[in-house]
Amino acid sequence: MAVTPNSSISVWQKTDILLAVVEGLVKTLAAAIYAPFRGPNTPKTFKRHISLTLGRNVIGRLSPQQMQFIRGSTETNYVAWTKSHHVKPQSVSIPAHDTQAFWIGNPDAATTMLYFHGGGWGMPGSSGHFSFASALIATAAASGKSLAVLVLSYDLAPAKRYPHQLTQCVELLRYVVTDLHKSPSQIVLGGDSAGGNMVLGTLSHLLHPHPAIEPVKLATPLRAAFAVSPIASFDTNYATDHQDPAPTSTIKVWLANYLGASVTDRWNDPSKTDVAWWHGVENVVTQILITVAANEMMAADTQAFAATLKGAFDRFTLFTAQNDFHAEPTIGIDLGFPESEASRMLKSWVVERL
């Protein structure tokens, strides 16, 4: 079983969670009062403004350990999701690094998607991730196509650090090809935020094996790959975070926890790659999609990387959602928001490639 975040925190840390929520509510109340006078670079609707402000205030106030205590584990969240949706939980165990992954849909489907969830490498997969996967499956079924999603339960930082999580992504791919006998041509890679970063890292590894990770040789290219609001750079000089669910200060902590003693490289920081790095990517994947929110803090980094990838691969698409926030296709579900621009685009793009 994968490493489970420490669910035991002190009494003071638990009390501090309540204090953080109270502080967050007070600050959000003030934001609500001044909402009519907020600047142009803020969410367009009142609900979005209040939801994202509360999220930034609370997340920015709590430690990674406190957040992991609140959010639980990918496994517990998956089990809860299956119960609430009246479906049977199904998992696979990958011997390498004692890794687990959880099925959404029928494992015998014609196409298998490997999904790497977001959360800054420090928070688990949530019901939003599982519901997003389920929505993709339902959209495919409505078009007469079968899809299953295998969500990786990678170990969280800071208990485990880079390149451990990327290794787990690679090992899941190896397991599905070697042990489950799935053809790479019937495999799609997908992920959001930190997970989107690892989709790109996995593609980099297929092209240029990471020195600490065993290479994977594919007989044919992967069917497709997509990354939702991927972390495309470890440079955190963002202009603003007013349209994001987590503040810049928290992003810095998450990135540091993930790297540990490691330095940035071309497998963990896509911004360090150049066009030459991606030459030959058509030999490992047939098409790539990246979605980004126009006003999220990481938009400029993502768009700059997209230009690099486009220079090497003409079957690449960048979709910029004008009204979304960071990773809204999954986070928006957790917040109870209606389907986002990027979510609609992703469903259409994925189903067309099945």
C-alpha positions as CSV (number, residue, x, y, z in Angstrom):
1,M,0.0,0.0,0.0
2,A,1.2,3.5,-0.8
3,V,2.6,5.7,1.9
4,T,-0.3,7.4,3.8
5,P,0.2,10.9,5.0
6,N,0.5,11.3,8.7
7,S,-3.1,11.6,9.9
8,S,-2.0,12.3,13.5
9,I,-1.5,15.9,14.4
10,S,-1.3,17.5,17.8
11,V,-4.3,18.9,19.7
12,W,-2.9,22.4,19.1
13,Q,-2.7,21.8,15.3
14,K,-6.3,20.6,15.3
15,T,-7.4,23.7,17.3
16,D,-5.4,25.9,14.9
17,I,-7.4,24.5,12.0
18,L,-10.6,25.9,13.6
19,L,-8.8,29.2,14.2
20,A,-7.7,29.3,10.6
21,V,-11.2,28.7,9.4
22,V,-12.5,31.5,11.6
23,E,-9.8,33.9,10.3
24,G,-10.6,32.9,6.8
25,L,-14.3,33.5,7.2
26,V,-13.6,37.0,8.7
27,K,-11.3,37.9,5.8
28,T,-13.8,36.5,3.3
29,L,-16.6,38.5,4.9
30,A,-14.5,41.6,4.4
31,A,-13.9,40.6,0.8
32,A,-17.7,40.1,0.3
33,I,-18.4,43.6,1.7
34,Y,-15.9,45.2,-0.7
35,A,-16.8,42.9,-3.6
36,P,-18.6,45.5,-5.6
37,F,-15.4,47.6,-5.6
38,R,-12.9,44.8,-6.5
39,G,-10.5,45.4,-9.3
40,P,-10.7,44.0,-12.8
41,N,-8.2,41.2,-12.2
42,T,-10.6,39.3,-10.0
43,P,-13.3,36.6,-10.6
44,K,-16.3,37.9,-12.5
45,T,-19.0,36.5,-10.3
46,F,-19.6,37.0,-6.6
47,K,-19.7,33.2,-5.9
48,R,-16.4,32.7,-7.6
49,H,-14.8,35.6,-5.8
50,I,-16.0,34.5,-2.4
51,S,-15.2,30.8,-2.9
52,L,-11.6,31.4,-4.2
53,T,-11.0,34.1,-1.5
54,L,-12.0,31.7,1.3
55,G,-9.9,28.9,-0.2
56,R,-6.8,31.1,-0.4
57,N,-7.3,32.4,3.1
58,V,-7.7,29.0,4.7
59,I,-5.1,27.1,2.6
60,G,-2.6,29.8,3.0
61,R,-3.0,29.7,6.7
62,L,-2.6,25.9,7.2
63,S,0.5,23.7,7.1
64,P,0.8,20.8,4.6
65,Q,0.3,18.4,7.6
66,Q,-2.9,20.1,8.6
67,M,-4.2,20.1,5.0
68,Q,-3.5,16.4,4.7
69,F,-5.3,15.7,8.0
70,I,-8.4,17.5,6.6
71,R,-8.2,16.0,3.1
72,G,-7.5,12.4,4.1
73,S,-5.9,10.1,1.5
74,T,-6.6,9.3,-2.1
75,E,-7.7,5.8,-1.0
76,T,-10.2,6.9,1.6
77,N,-11.6,9.6,-0.7
78,Y,-12.0,7.0,-3.5
79,V,-13.8,4.5,-1.2
80,A,-16.1,7.3,0.0
81,W,-16.7,8.3,-3.6
82,T,-17.6,4.8,-4.7
83,K,-20.0,4.4,-1.8
84,S,-21.8,7.7,-2.6
85,H,-22.1,6.7,-6.3
86,H,-23.0,3.1,-5.5
87,V,-20.2,1.5,-7.5
88,K,-17.8,-1.3,-6.6
89,P,-14.3,-0.1,-5.7
90,Q,-11.6,-1.7,-7.8
91,S,-7.9,-1.2,-7.4
92,V,-4.6,-2.5,-8.7
93,S,-1.3,-2.8,-6.8
94,I,1.9,-2.1,-8.6
95,P,4.9,-3.8,-6.9
96,A,7.3,-1.0,-7.7
97,H,7.3,1.4,-4.8
98,D,4.3,-0.4,-3.3
99,T,1.9,1.8,-5.4
100,Q,-1.9,1.7,-5.8
101,A,-4.2,2.9,-8.5
102,F,-8.0,3.0,-8.5
103,W,-10.4,2.2,-11.3
104,I,-13.3,4.4,-12.5
105,G,-15.3,2.4,-15.0
106,N,-14.9,-1.0,-16.5
107,P,-11.2,-2.2,-16.6
108,D,-12.0,-4.0,-19.8
109,A,-12.9,-0.8,-21.7
110,A,-11.3,-0.3,-25.1
111,T,-9.3,2.6,-24.0
112,T,-7.6,3.2,-20.6
113,M,-6.7,6.6,-19.2
114,L,-4.0,6.9,-16.6
115,Y,-4.8,9.9,-14.5
116,F,-2.4,11.8,-12.2
117,H,-4.3,14.0,-9.8
118,G,-3.3,17.5,-8.8
119,G,-2.8,19.0,-5.3
120,G,0.7,20.4,-5.3
121,W,2.1,16.9,-4.7
122,G,0.9,17.4,-1.1
123,M,-2.8,16.8,-1.2
124,P,-4.7,13.6,-2.2
125,G,-7.0,12.9,-5.0
126,S,-10.5,14.2,-4.3
127,S,-14.1,13.4,-5.2
128,G,-13.7,16.1,-7.9
129,H,-11.0,14.0,-9.6
130,F,-13.1,10.9,-9.5
131,S,-16.3,12.7,-10.7
132,F,-14.4,14.3,-13.5
133,A,-13.1,10.9,-14.6
134,S,-16.6,9.5,-14.4
135,A,-17.9,12.4,-16.5
136,L,-15.3,11.6,-19.2
137,I,-16.5,8.0,-19.2
138,A,-20.1,9.0,-19.5
139,T,-19.4,11.4,-22.4
140,A,-17.5,8.6,-24.2
141,A,-20.4,6.1,-23.6
142,A,-22.9,8.6,-25.1
143,S,-20.8,8.5,-28.2
144,G,-20.7,4.8,-28.3
145,K,-17.1,4.5,-27.1
146,S,-15.7,2.7,-24.0
147,L,-13.2,4.3,-21.6
148,A,-11.9,3.5,-18.2
149,V,-9.8,5.7,-15.9
150,L,-7.1,4.4,-13.6
151,V,-6.3,7.1,-11.0
152,L,-2.8,6.8,-9.5
153,S,-2.5,7.1,-5.7
154,Y,1.0,8.5,-5.6
155,D,2.8,9.2,-2.3
156,L,2.5,12.7,-1.1
157,A,5.2,15.2,-0.2
158,P,7.0,15.9,2.1
159,A,6.9,12.2,3.2
160,K,8.2,11.3,-0.3
161,R,10.0,13.7,-2.6
162,Y,11.0,14.0,-6.3
163,P,11.6,11.9,-8.3
164,H,9.6,9.3,-6.3
165,Q,6.2,10.5,-7.5
166,L,7.3,10.7,-11.2
167,T,8.7,7.1,-10.8
168,Q,5.3,6.0,-9.7
169,C,3.7,7.5,-12.8
170,V,6.2,5.7,-15.0
171,E,5.7,2.5,-13.2
172,L,1.9,2.7,-13.5
173,L,2.4,3.0,-17.3
174,R,4.8,0.1,-17.3
175,Y,2.4,-2.0,-15.3
176,V,-0.6,-1.3,-17.6
177,V,1.4,-2.2,-20.7
178,T,3.3,-5.2,-19.3
179,D,1.0,-6.7,-16.8
180,L,-2.4,-5.7,-18.0
181,H,-1.3,-6.1,-21.7
182,K,-2.8,-2.8,-22.8
183,S,-1.5,-1.5,-26.1
184,P,0.1,2.0,-25.8
185,S,-2.2,2.9,-28.7
186,Q,-5.2,2.4,-26.4
187,I,-3.7,4.4,-23.5
188,V,-4.3,8.1,-22.7
189,L,-2.3,10.0,-20.1
190,G,-4.1,12.8,-18.2
191,G,-3.5,15.0,-15.2
192,D,-4.2,18.4,-13.6
193,S,-1.9,20.9,-12.0
194,A,0.9,18.9,-10.3
195,G,-0.5,15.8,-12.1
196,G,-0.3,17.6,-15.4
197,N,3.3,18.4,-14.6
198,M,3.9,14.7,-14.2
199,V,2.1,13.9,-17.5
200,L,4.8,16.1,-19.2
201,G,7.5,14.5,-17.0
202,T,6.4,11.1,-18.1
203,L,6.5,12.1,-21.8
204,S,10.0,13.5,-21.2
205,H,11.0,10.2,-19.6
206,L,9.8,8.3,-22.6
207,L,11.9,10.5,-24.9
208,H,14.9,11.0,-22.6
209,P,15.0,8.4,-19.7
210,H,15.5,10.0,-16.3
211,P,18.8,8.7,-14.9
212,A,17.1,7.5,-11.7
213,I,14.0,5.9,-13.4
214,E,14.1,2.7,-15.5
215,P,13.3,3.4,-19.1
216,V,10.0,2.3,-20.8
217,K,10.0,1.2,-24.4
218,L,6.7,1.4,-26.1
219,A,5.8,-0.6,-29.2
220,T,3.6,2.2,-30.5
221,P,2.9,5.8,-29.4
222,L,0.3,6.5,-26.7
223,R,-3.1,7.4,-28.0
224,A,-3.1,10.9,-26.5
225,A,-2.1,13.0,-23.5
226,F,-3.5,16.0,-21.8
227,A,-2.6,18.3,-19.0
228,V,-5.0,20.7,-17.2
229,S,-3.3,23.8,-15.8
230,P,0.1,22.0,-15.5
231,I,2.8,23.4,-13.3
232,A,5.1,24.4,-16.1
233,S,7.7,26.3,-14.2
234,F,9.1,26.4,-10.6
235,D,9.5,30.2,-10.9
236,T,7.0,31.7,-8.6
237,N,7.2,35.3,-9.5
238,Y,3.5,35.5,-10.3
239,A,1.9,38.8,-11.1
240,T,-1.3,37.9,-9.0
241,D,-3.1,35.0,-7.4
242,H,-6.5,36.7,-7.1
243,Q,-8.1,34.1,-9.5
244,D,-6.5,31.0,-8.0
245,P,-7.7,28.6,-5.3
246,A,-4.3,28.6,-3.5
247,P,-2.1,31.6,-2.7
248,T,1.5,32.1,-4.0
249,S,2.9,31.5,-0.5
250,T,1.4,28.0,-0.4
251,I,2.6,27.1,-4.0
252,K,6.1,28.0,-2.9
253,V,5.9,25.6,0.1
254,W,4.4,22.8,-2.1
255,L,7.1,23.1,-4.7
256,A,9.9,23.1,-2.0
257,N,8.3,20.1,-0.3
258,Y,8.2,18.2,-3.6
259,L,11.8,19.0,-4.6
260,G,13.4,18.5,-1.2
261,A,17.2,18.4,-1.8
262,S,16.7,18.0,-5.5
263,V,17.1,20.8,-8.0
264,T,14.9,21.6,-10.9
265,D,15.6,19.7,-14.2
266,R,13.9,19.1,-17.5
267,W,11.7,16.2,-16.1
268,N,10.2,18.2,-13.2
269,D,10.3,21.8,-14.7
270,P,9.0,21.9,-18.3
271,S,10.2,25.5,-18.7
272,K,13.8,24.2,-18.7
273,T,13.2,22.3,-21.9
274,D,13.7,23.6,-25.5
275,V,12.4,22.7,-28.9
276,A,15.2,20.2,-29.4
277,W,14.2,18.3,-26.3
278,W,10.8,17.5,-27.7
279,H,12.0,16.3,-31.2
280,G,10.6,12.8,-31.7
281,V,7.7,13.2,-29.3
282,E,5.5,11.9,-32.1
283,N,7.1,8.5,-31.5
284,V,5.7,8.4,-27.9
285,V,2.3,10.1,-28.2
286,T,0.1,10.9,-31.1
287,Q,-1.6,14.1,-29.8
288,I,-1.2,16.4,-26.8
289,L,-3.6,19.0,-25.3
290,I,-2.9,21.5,-22.6
291,T,-5.6,23.7,-21.1
292,V,-4.9,26.8,-19.1
293,A,-7.1,29.5,-17.5
294,A,-6.4,32.9,-19.0
295,N,-6.1,34.7,-15.6
296,E,-4.5,32.0,-13.4
297,M,-1.2,32.8,-11.8
298,M,0.7,30.2,-13.9
299,A,-0.9,31.2,-17.3
300,A,2.2,33.0,-18.7
301,D,4.5,30.0,-17.7
302,T,2.1,27.5,-19.4
303,Q,1.8,29.6,-22.5
304,A,5.6,30.0,-22.8
305,F,6.1,26.2,-22.5
306,A,3.3,25.6,-25.0
307,A,5.1,27.7,-27.6
308,T,8.2,25.5,-27.0
309,L,6.3,22.3,-27.4
310,K,4.4,23.6,-30.5
311,G,7.8,24.3,-32.1
312,A,8.5,20.5,-32.1
313,F,5.1,19.0,-32.4
314,D,2.3,20.2,-34.8
315,R,-0.2,17.8,-33.2
316,F,-0.3,19.9,-30.1
317,T,-3.2,22.0,-29.0
318,L,-3.3,24.8,-26.4
319,F,-6.8,25.8,-25.1
320,T,-7.1,29.0,-23.1
321,A,-10.3,29.2,-21.0
322,Q,-11.3,32.8,-20.6
323,N,-13.5,32.4,-17.5
324,D,-11.9,29.5,-15.7
325,F,-9.6,29.4,-12.7
326,H,-6.6,27.0,-12.1
327,A,-7.6,23.4,-12.7
328,E,-11.3,24.2,-12.6
329,P,-12.4,21.0,-14.4
330,T,-11.7,19.1,-11.1
331,I,-11.6,21.8,-8.4
332,G,-14.8,23.3,-9.7
333,I,-16.6,20.0,-9.1
334,D,-15.5,20.1,-5.4
335,L,-16.7,23.6,-5.1
336,G,-20.1,22.9,-6.7
337,F,-19.6,25.1,-9.8
338,P,-21.2,24.3,-13.2
339,E,-19.2,22.7,-15.9
340,S,-16.2,24.9,-17.0
341,E,-15.0,25.9,-20.4
342,A,-11.9,23.7,-20.1
343,S,-14.0,20.7,-19.0
344,R,-16.3,21.0,-22.1
345,M,-13.2,21.2,-24.3
346,L,-11.5,18.2,-22.6
347,K,-14.6,16.0,-23.0
348,S,-14.9,16.8,-26.7
349,W,-11.2,16.4,-27.3
350,V,-10.8,13.1,-25.5
351,V,-13.9,11.5,-27.0
352,E,-12.8,12.5,-30.5
353,R,-9.6,10.6,-29.9
354,L,-11.0,7.4,-28.6
